[in-house]
Amino acid sequence: MSAIRAGAVSEGDNPRGSLVLAIWVDADSVPKDIRPLLLRRATAQRAYEGVRVDVRFVAARALSAIPDSLLTVVEPGKGAADAAIEERLAAADIVVTRDIPFAERVLTKGGLAINDRGETFTRENIAPRRSLRDAMASLRELGIAPASPKGSRRSAADTKRFADGIERLIVRAVREKKRLR
């Protein structure tokens, strides 16, 4: 996997030595309606208790709505964006993804994961979610269950749930970053 354009962040990029919390967005799968919320967060340059919060989008294609400075474009391929995020993920960083197996790997690496509905994945809830996801995938392969819906019918309340969920997770991640320091 080689990056075409990279806007990667690391604690080494922070000359003052303050902590950096990265929010990694699997931009290939994140719904378009929450991108503006994440872009506002990225441009706000807001710090929490001395911890700088950076938002980085990773995708297998350029996304016109996302500035190049916030986007890492990777070579297209199955799981390429996920692999790029995993490679750069630090403990207590946040990943926004719909992909349950990817969220499970994030948790294993010490990261935090949240989906576009504002639901936080935890060590306690990831196994049952993975089991259900795998069962549904098997049923789809057999033609018993309908295909997974591609579109997203989201309400303003759904977007608000995500906004509230990400704020709660940022507070938790900041505490974790400070504890790990």
C-alpha positions in Angstrom: 0.0 0.0 0.0 1.5 3.3 -1.0 -0.1 6.7 -0.4 -0.6 8.9 -3.3 -1.3 12.0 -1.2 -0.8 12.0 2.5 -2.0 14.3 5.2 -0.9 12.0 8.0 -0.5 13.2 11.6 1.7 11.9 14.3 2.8 13.1 17.7 6.2 13.9 16.2 4.5 16.5 14.0 3.7 18.4 17.2 6.8 20.5 18.1 5.4 21.6 21.5 5.3 18.1 22.7 1.6 18.2 23.5 -0.5 15.2 22.9 -2.3 14.6 19.7 -5.6 12.7 19.4 -6.3 11.6 15.8 -9.8 11.0 14.6 -9.3 8.7 11.6 -12.3 8.6 9.2 -12.8 5.7 6.8 -13.9 8.2 4.2 -14.8 5.5 1.7 -17.7 4.4 3.8 -18.7 7.4 6.0 -22.1 8.9 4.9 -21.9 12.2 3.1 -24.2 13.9 5.7 -21.7 13.6 8.5 -18.7 14.7 6.5 -19.5 18.4 7.1 -19.6 17.8 10.8 -16.2 16.1 10.7 -14.8 18.8 8.5 -15.9 21.5 10.9 -14.2 19.6 13.7 -11.0 19.4 11.6 -10.9 23.1 10.8 -11.8 24.2 14.4 -8.3 23.3 15.7 -9.9 22.8 19.1 -7.8 21.3 22.0 -9.2 19.4 24.9 -7.3 19.7 28.2 -4.1 20.4 26.2 -4.7 17.6 23.8 -4.8 18.6 20.1 -7.6 16.9 18.1 -6.8 16.2 14.5 -9.2 14.8 12.0 -7.8 12.8 9.1 -9.8 11.3 6.2 -8.4 8.2 4.4 -9.9 7.0 1.1 -9.1 5.0 -2.0 -10.1 8.0 -4.2 -10.0 11.8 -4.0 -13.1 13.3 -2.4 -13.9 16.8 -3.7 -15.5 18.0 -0.5 -12.4 17.2 1.6 -9.3 19.4 1.4 -6.1 17.7 0.4 -4.4 18.6 3.7 -6.9 16.5 5.6 -7.1 13.6 3.1 -4.8 10.6 2.6 -5.5 8.9 -0.7 -4.3 5.3 -0.9 -4.0 2.9 -3.9 -7.4 1.4 -4.5 -7.9 -2.1 -3.2 -10.0 -4.1 -0.8 -9.3 -2.8 2.7 -6.7 -0.3 1.5 -8.0 2.6 3.5 -8.5 0.4 6.6 -4.9 -0.8 6.3 -3.6 2.8 6.0 -5.5 3.8 9.1 -4.3 0.7 11.1 -0.7 1.5 10.1 -1.0 5.1 11.6 -3.3 4.3 14.5 -1.9 5.2 18.0 -3.4 4.1 21.3 -6.6 5.9 22.2 -7.0 7.4 18.7 -10.6 7.3 17.3 -11.7 5.6 14.1 -15.0 6.4 12.4 -16.1 3.4 10.5 -19.1 1.2 9.6 -16.9 -1.8 9.1 -17.3 -4.1 12.1 -14.3 -6.4 11.4 -12.2 -3.2 11.0 -13.6 -1.8 14.2 -12.7 -5.1 16.0 -9.0 -4.7 14.8 -9.0 -1.1 15.9 -10.1 -2.1 19.4 -7.4 -4.8 19.5 -4.7 -2.2 18.7 -5.9 0.0 21.6 -7.9 2.5 19.5 -11.5 3.5 19.9 -14.2 3.0 17.3 -17.5 4.6 16.5 -20.0 4.2 13.7 -21.9 6.8 11.8 -24.9 6.3 14.1 -22.9 7.4 17.1 -22.6 3.9 18.5 -19.3 3.2 20.2 -17.8 -0.2 19.6 -16.4 -1.7 22.8 -14.7 -5.0 23.7 -18.0 -6.0 25.3 -20.2 -5.4 22.2 -18.0 -6.1 19.3 -18.2 -9.9 19.4 -22.0 -10.1 19.3 -22.1 -7.4 16.5 -19.4 -9.3 14.5 -21.4 -12.6 15.0 -24.6 -11.0 13.7 -22.8 -9.4 10.8 -21.1 -12.7 9.8 -24.4 -14.6 10.0 -26.2 -12.0 7.8 -23.3 -12.1 5.3 -23.7 -15.9 5.1 -27.4 -15.7 4.6 -26.9 -13.1 1.8 -24.4 -15.5 0.1 -27.0 -18.2 0.2 -29.6 -15.9 -1.2 -31.8 -16.1 1.9 -31.4 -12.5 3.1 -31.6 -9.4 0.9 -28.6 -7.5 0.0 -27.3 -5.0 2.5 -28.8 -1.5 1.8 -26.3 0.8 0.1 -28.1 4.1 0.7 -28.5 5.7 4.0 -31.8 7.1 5.2 -30.7 9.3 8.0 -32.6 11.9 9.8 -31.3 15.0 11.5 -31.7 13.1 14.8 -29.3 10.4 13.5 -26.7 13.1 12.7 -27.2 14.6 16.1 -26.7 11.2 17.7 -23.4 10.8 15.9 -22.3 14.4 16.9 -23.1 13.7 20.5 -21.4 10.2 20.4 -18.2 11.6 18.9 -18.0 14.3 21.5 -18.4 11.8 24.3 -15.8 9.6 22.7 -13.3 12.5 22.3 -13.6 13.3 26.0 -12.9 9.6 26.8 -10.0 9.4 24.3 -8.4 12.6 25.8 -8.5 11.1 29.2 -7.0 7.9 27.9 -4.2 9.8 26.0 -3.3 11.7 29.1 -3.3 8.5 31.2 -1.0 6.8 28.7 1.5 9.7 28.6 
